[in-house]
């Protein structure tokens, strides 16, 4: 059964109840074997690459998957435990007016702290990168909208914006900001920033780690911040850990491990159940295992273009050019 549904101002979605057995067999630099069986969860046949980003699990021990439609400015969700899903099973959690000129503007990141959803987007009037708190969704099911601005980072270029958001265990916001934003130009480069979610729009962010190109791929794992950064020119992509523990020595981009691999343009990084990490690459459209010790890429786990999460049962859900894919543990 296929059900078509409009996704904001962007593509139509097709819900596929279960299409199993599409195993990934792409080659990789290390010669590792490819991942397990995949199944298509949601198809976006009219989406452009990079429209579907910032996957997020809906809660602990949950099969709920949330994702952003970058150009439409929406956050949507689907419970993968729903048998034979229909169009009514996709919920629109939030809707924000966004500026989408350029390759990387739009709705870029979201997270939840103490029941409040926060998002990062480019303003449609000023093209500034802003972080804001969203109002609760309406009792009638209407999506959340902007309640207040938490921080204004200033102007953006069409690319190297950053905008991914995560929350620390103690309830702070972490924003990755790219080198072509006005804030980064004034600061001297992109950075990993900490923001007070209750602070004013003109608050001064705390620089956790410095010297980045476009740190969109990062994840908080306990008190560790895993970052996979892009590269330009003769530079190399880098992956590593920033310790968020109080009093820890600061780790900047230059201290992270060089990948020693062809550029992949990291778009997401997630923790695997065996303590390895997995990095999604926009250029090769694969999710690849990253082993910290010794540092290096391993096997391909499945298709992935712009986002990935690991659910409590070990299922990996990724965003590809065409939709959402579940990879069996």
Secondary structure, 3 states (H helix, E strand, C coil): CCCEEECCCCCEEEECCCCCCCCCCCCCCCCCCCCCCEEEEEECCCCCCCCEEEEEECCCCCCEEEEEECCCCEEEEEECCCCCCCHHHCEEEEECCCCCCCCCCCEEEEEEECCEEEEEEECCCCCEEEEEEECCCCCCCCCECEEEEEEEEEECCCCCCEEEEEECCCCCEEEEECCCCHHHHHHCCEEEEEECCCCCCCCCCEEEEEEECCCCEEEEECCEEEEEECCCCCCCCEEEEEECCCCCCCCCHHHCEECCCCCCCEEEEEECCCCCEEEEECCCCEEEEEEECCEEEEEEEEECCCEEEECCCCCEEEECCCEEEEECC
